[in-house]
């Protein structure tokens, strides 16, 4: 699997969680203030994008203080001019016409830097009047229709629908703005979209989900897939699988791009790295960790009475197909558990929620990144910690210069819009 000419793109996470000093939230500092500084740092050091996650329930892991991603990233667009803006928004609890208007507006206010990470959500149904959470199969079926409708709306303005009038204004040709007249299983939408054509025509389409339904949706629609691939073997298997299916569907070669986050522990020396890894393991709250691991296994398993230094009995492990929430994550931890890992090892692994994790000096972390990049299974990488002074120094003074020295990441943005910068193939031409 070759790498082609595209350089690896680097992504920084941004969060709207309140800043806590000591035991109290600082009332003088907004939840946006730190994210604004991270956004400025990301652009200054030539990160390629900012990524905002989302959760829809109070009390879900990391949910307290989470902000709505679209509004949050619109604010960050005002202090940046080149970095992409990736918002995670569910297809399960939103209408496609509203989504098209929201993402279209973000693309306009950012001058063509919007991207949508479409998720089907495993929490939040209690807040949307939806009764029980729909099955994964139904959530993915709905997601497919949402993406079909939003793309049709983005494409409802043909080239030449707006032309310059010679006086800093525009002339509308209404004959080149067309209805979509969609009537499907979940939605009836006449269209057209009632905002002007987007700078990118469509926001860049990201998608998260690794179950069978997620792979099918990503292969059909995604330009970038956000993945949890803890090993190189997993990454190779997944990449071959989803790109083979995309090729069967007539997608361009090399699509979708693979986006993996890296949970990195940095040290100046190997001795320091070993100490930090040991301290992290020693600080693990195993009582809370049992609950966290149970959540990774679908939430229907009681681990409270099991010994830490023995594997989980296979009889307790759920069949992934029987689980309604986070089925892809359940598959990952089922595989970990069946490999013979002890409960202690699984709890420690669950702290990274199944994502790729590595520990080392900046040069060793660069080796791990280069291995996946050269294997052709890593196109975008999420690097956390830009807001932490210690980690920030390892990133901007250690890892990023090393990756640039190796020619793995670029020295500047490659295009004006996020789509151009990612060097994506052109969108299919609009039919007249």
Secondary structure, 3 states (H helix, E strand, C coil): CCCCCCCEEEEEECCCCCCEECCEECCCCCCCHHHHHHHHHHHHCCCCEEEECCCCCCCCCCCCCCCCHHHHHHHHHCCCCCCEEEEEEECCCCCHHHHHHHHHHHHHHCCCCEEEEEECCCCCHHHCCCCCCCCHHHHHHHHHHHHHHHHHHHCCECCCCEEECCCCCEEECHHHECCCCEECCCCEECCCCCCCCCCCCCCEEEEECCCHHHHHHHHHHCCEEEECCCCHHHHHHHHHHHHHHHHHCCCCCCCCEEEEEEEEEECCCHHHHHHHHHHHHHCCCHHHHHHHHHHHCCCCCCCCCCCCCCECCHHHCCCHHHCCCCHHHHHHHHHHHHCCCEHHHHHHHHCCCCCEEEEECHHHHHHHHHHHHHCCCCCEEEECCCCCHHHHHHHHHHHHHHHHHCCCECCCCCCCCHHHHCCCCCCCCCCC
